Amino acid sequence: MRFNEFFEPKPPTPEQTRVKALQAQADRAKQAVKVEKAKQAMAKAQKPAALARQ
């Protein structure tokens, strides 16, 4: 048997956990910005069409 078969990974340190959580939060924020920009672009594109129908 190999040594790494018995190797248990160490739990992350509090600092590593914090960094990972902050990275995840940043990723969620980037995705939220991307979605909001898409919504605003869609609303802007539909605005002239709504005015033309009146």
N, CA and C of each residue as an Amber inpcrd file, in Angstrom:
protein
   162
   0.8300000  -1.1790000   0.0000000   0.0000000   0.0000000   0.0000000
   0.8770000   1.2460000   0.0000000   0.3320000   2.2700000  -0.5470000
   1.0710000   3.5210000  -0.6230000   0.7900000   4.3820000   0.6000000
   1.7120000   5.2770000   0.8320000   1.5710000   6.1750000   1.9710000
   0.3530000   7.0780000   1.8170000   0.1210000   7.5850000   0.5990000
  -0.9650000   8.5440000   0.4130000  -2.3440000   7.9000000   0.5160000
  -2.4160000   6.5800000   0.5510000  -3.7050000   5.9360000   0.7700000
  -4.1630000   6.1190000   2.2110000  -3.2080000   6.3130000   3.1110000
  -3.5360000   6.5010000   4.5150000  -3.6140000   7.9750000   4.8820000
  -3.2370000   8.8330000   3.9640000  -3.1420000  10.2550000   4.2410000
  -4.5340000  10.8730000   4.3400000  -4.8210000  11.5000000   5.4440000
  -6.0630000  12.2350000   5.6420000  -5.7580000  13.7150000   5.4510000
  -6.4580000  14.4050000   4.5780000  -6.1740000  15.8380000   4.4220000
  -6.5240000  16.5970000   5.7000000  -5.7010000  17.5640000   6.0100000
  -5.9280000  18.3710000   7.2050000  -7.1150000  19.2910000   6.9630000
  -7.8750000  19.5790000   7.9890000  -8.9540000  20.5530000   7.8140000
  -8.3530000  21.9290000   7.5460000  -9.0510000  22.7490000   6.7840000
  -8.4950000  24.0800000   6.4900000  -8.4070000  24.9290000   7.7520000
  -7.4290000  25.8050000   7.7430000  -7.2680000  26.7110000   8.8760000
  -8.3760000  27.7700000   8.8130000  -8.6220000  28.4620000   9.9110000
  -9.6390000  29.5250000   9.8770000  -9.3340000  30.5890000   8.8060000
  -8.0530000  30.8710000   8.5960000  -7.6790000  31.8590000   7.5760000
  -8.0340000  31.3410000   6.1820000  -7.7510000  30.0600000   5.9300000
  -8.0730000  29.4800000   4.6200000  -9.5820000  29.4460000   4.4000000
 -10.3100000  29.1370000   5.4540000 -11.7690000  29.1140000   5.3640000
 -12.2960000  30.5030000   5.0510000 -11.7330000  31.5100000   5.6990000
 -12.1770000  32.8930000   5.4660000 -11.8880000  33.3190000   4.0290000
 -10.6980000  32.9950000   3.5270000 -10.3380000  33.3600000   2.1530000
 -11.2790000  32.6750000   1.1690000 -11.5440000  31.4090000   1.4090000
 -12.4350000  30.6710000   0.5120000 -13.8420000  31.2660000   0.5280000
 -14.3230000  31.6400000   1.7140000 -15.6480000  32.2500000   1.8330000
 -15.6940000  33.6070000   1.1280000 -14.6390000  34.3910000   1.2690000
 -14.6040000  35.6930000   0.6000000 -14.5460000  35.5390000  -0.9150000
 -13.8220000  34.5340000  -1.3870000 -13.7650000  34.2900000  -2.8320000
 -15.1360000  33.8800000  -3.3550000 -15.8330000  33.0450000  -2.6040000
 -17.1730000  32.6250000  -3.0080000 -18.1250000  33.8190000  -3.0230000
 -17.9970000  34.6840000  -2.0170000 -18.8370000  35.8820000  -1.9520000
 -18.5580000  36.7920000  -3.1430000 -17.3010000  36.9430000  -3.5020000
 -16.9360000  37.7780000  -4.6440000 -17.4980000  37.1930000  -5.9330000
 -17.4390000  35.8760000  -6.0660000 -17.9900000  35.2320000  -7.2580000
 -19.5000000  35.4610000  -7.3580000 -20.1980000  35.3590000  -6.2240000
 -21.6470000  35.5950000  -6.2240000 -21.9530000  37.0510000  -6.5800000
 -21.1450000  37.9740000  -6.0790000 -21.3540000  39.3920000  -6.3780000
 -21.1230000  39.6690000  -7.8600000 -20.0860000  39.0590000  -8.4400000
 -19.8230000  39.2340000  -9.8700000 -20.9840000  38.7050000 -10.6960000
 -21.5280000  37.5660000 -10.2930000 -22.6610000  36.9910000 -11.0160000
 -23.8900000  37.8910000 -10.8900000 -24.1060000  38.4710000  -9.7070000
 -25.2410000  39.3670000  -9.5070000 -25.1100000  40.6140000 -10.3730000
 -23.9050000  41.1460000 -10.4970000 -23.6740000  42.3140000 -11.3500000
 -23.9480000  41.9540000 -12.8040000 -23.4900000  40.7920000 -13.2200000
 -23.7000000  40.3400000 -14.5950000 -25.1920000  40.2080000 -14.9050000
 -25.9420000  39.6350000 -13.9830000 -27.3890000  39.4660000 -14.1680000
 -28.0750000  40.8210000 -14.2130000 -27.6880000  41.7300000 -13.3110000
 -28.3170000  43.0550000 -13.2750000 -28.0410000  43.8340000 -14.5560000
 -26.8160000  43.7490000 -15.0690000 -26.4970000  44.4230000 -16.3230000
 -27.3280000  43.8650000 -17.4710000 -27.5200000  42.5510000 -17.4760000
 -28.3300000  41.9260000 -18.5170000 -29.7850000  42.3840000 -18.4210000
 -30.3170000  42.4880000 -17.1990000 -31.6910000  42.9640000 -17.0080000
 -31.8470000  44.3890000 -17.5090000 -30.8690000  45.2460000 -17.1570000
 -30.9470000  46.6420000 -17.5800000 -30.8200000  46.7680000 -19.0940000
 -29.9590000  45.9710000 -19.6900000 -29.8160000  46.0020000 -21.1450000
 -31.1070000  45.5560000 -21.8200000 -31.7480000  44.5300000 -21.2620000
 -33.0130000  44.0370000 -21.8240000 -34.0950000  45.1050000 -21.7000000
 -34.1610000  45.7690000 -20.5370000 -35.1620000  46.8150000 -20.3240000
 -34.9120000  47.9830000 -21.2720000 -33.6540000  48.3360000 -21.4780000
 -33.3170000  49.4380000 -22.3800000 -33.6820000  49.0770000 -23.8170000
 -33.4710000  47.8340000 -24.2070000 -33.7810000  47.4080000 -25.5700000
 -35.2770000  47.3800000 -25.8030000 -36.0640000  47.0760000 -24.7890000
 -37.5170000  46.9840000 -24.9480000 -38.2030000  48.3280000 -24.8380000
 -37.5340000  49.3160000 -24.2870000 -38.1550000  50.6280000 -24.0840000
 -38.5630000  51.2770000 -25.4140000 -37.7130000  51.3500000 -26.4400000
 -38.1510000  51.9470000 -27.7070000 -39.3060000  51.1840000 -28.3490000
 -39.3450000  49.8830000 -28.2030000 -40.4330000  49.0950000 -28.7760000
 -41.7500000  49.4330000 -28.0910000 -41.7170000  49.6630000 -26.7840000
 -42.9230000  50.0150000 -26.0600000 -43.4090000  51.4140000 -26.4630000
 -42.4920000  52.3280000 -26.6980000 -42.8830000  53.6770000 -27.1120000
 -43.4480000  53.6680000 -28.5260000 -42.9530000  52.8200000 -29.3970000
 -43.4190000  52.7630000 -30.7740000 -44.8490000  52.2340000 -30.8590000
 -45.2480000  51.4040000 -29.9270000 -46.5940000  50.8250000 -29.9410000
 -47.6450000  51.8340000 -29.5250000 -47.2710000  52.8870000 -28.8450000
 -48.2620000  53.8420000 -28.3270000 -48.8160000  54.7280000 -29.3930000
